[in-house]
Amino acid sequence: MGDAALPKERILLAFYREFPESFYKEVRDKFPDAEITPYTTELGKRIPGDIVKESSIIVTLGSLPDPEDAKHIKFIHFFSAGLDKVIHDPILTSSDIPVTTSSGIHGPPIAEWTVLNWLVASRKYNTNYENQKKHIWGKNEDYARGIQDHVGKKVGILGYGSIGRQIARVALALGLQVYAYTASPKTTPESRRDPHYIVPGTGDPDGTLPESWHHGTSKASLHDFLSLGLDHIVISLPLTPSTTHLLGSEEFALLASKSNPSHRRPFLTNISRGKVLDQEALITALEKCELSGAALDVADPEPLPAENRLWDAPNVQISPHVSALGEEYFLRSFDIVRENLERERRGVGLVNAYKRGRGY
C-alpha cells in the first residue's frame, strides 16, 4: 500500500472586490492540488463561521474570522506588509493562529517608482514634457544647466528592509554608493541577511551592497548618518512612536550643510508614512533650497487636502500612496502562500511570520 494522499488544501480568498477570472486561473495554476474559494466581502467585516469551517488557509487584506471559528486554520496570510490596521484584532491578540504578511514583494515596484522620480527631477523631465505639449523644441541651455547624473553620488537608506535593499540594487546600477541605516546593529554577515521573502533575482539577500552600515535610535546616531555627505536620503521605515517626526528642520539643515558643494542639494524620497517627517519643516526646507526636491508617495494626512501647502512646495513630486501597485502584486503575494504551505507541510517555520511578542 502506498502513502495516503495528503488532504486537499482549501484556500479562502477574502477580498473586498472580485478579481478577473484570469487572475483566479493563475492562482489555481500555482496550487493545482488545492481548492481556491473567492469570497467577496466588505473590508474589515468578519468572515462568517460557516465559510471559515470549509477552509484551511485564509488569504485576506483585512477581513478576518472570529478566533473561535478559526482554531483549525493552518495560517492566515495578509496581502499587506504591515498589520497596523488589524493589530488590535482578536486574531492577533487572543489567538495563536499563525499569521503571515506580504513583506518582500514591494521592493521591485517601489524601487522603480523611486528611480523614476529621481530621474524626473535630475533630467528635467517636466520641462521636456511641458514643451512637448506646447510643440516647443527647447534650447540646449534650458536643459543642460543644473543636470547631473548619478555616478559617484551617495544615497542613504533609512530602513534597510526588502524595499530599501531593492532600491540599493537599482541605485548601484546608476553608479550610486549605498549607505544603510538600521535601528539595531548589523555587525555580522548573518545579521545582515534578509530573513523575509525575496522576489527571485531582486534585493540584497546577503546585505553586501552598502558601502557601510550604520545604526542607532538616538538623534546623535541619526545625525552622524545624515552627515555622510548624502545626495539622496530615502525613508523606508515603519511608523512607530520613535519614528514619528524623525526628520525635521534640524535634520534637513544638517543634510544641506554636509552636502557636497559641487553636487545638487540632497533629494528626499519618502515611501514609508507621512508622519515620519515633520511636513511643515519639509515645506520650509524646500522653500529655502536646503533640499533640491522631494518625491513623496505618502503624506500627512492622506488623502492630502487640496488646500494643503505641500502641493505647491518647490520641486516636490507627489503620488497618492501608489508606489507599490502593479499587476504582479497579488500573484507575488500568493507565491508567499505557496512557500509557506510547503514549509507547513515540512514542519518548519513560516516565512514572514508575525511575531506576537514583538508586534510585527
Secondary structure, 3 states (H helix, E strand, C coil): CCCCCCCCEEEEEEECCCCCHHHHHHHHHHCCCEEEEEEECCCCCCECHHHHCCCCEEEECCCCECHHHCCCCCEEEECCCCCCCCCCCHHHHCCCCCEECCCCCCHHHHHHHHHHHHHHHHCCHHHHHHHHHCCCCCCHHHHHCCCCCCCCCEEEEECCCHHHHHHHHHHHHCCCEEEEEECCCCCCCCCCCCCCCCCCCCCCCCCCCCCEEEECCCHHHHHHHHCCCCCEEEECCCCCCCCCCCECHHHHHHHHHCCCCCCCCCEEEECCCHHHECHHHHHHHHHCCCCCEEEECCCCCCCCCCCCHHHHCCCEEECCCCCCCCCCHHHHHHHHHHHHHHHHHHCCCCCCECCCCCCC
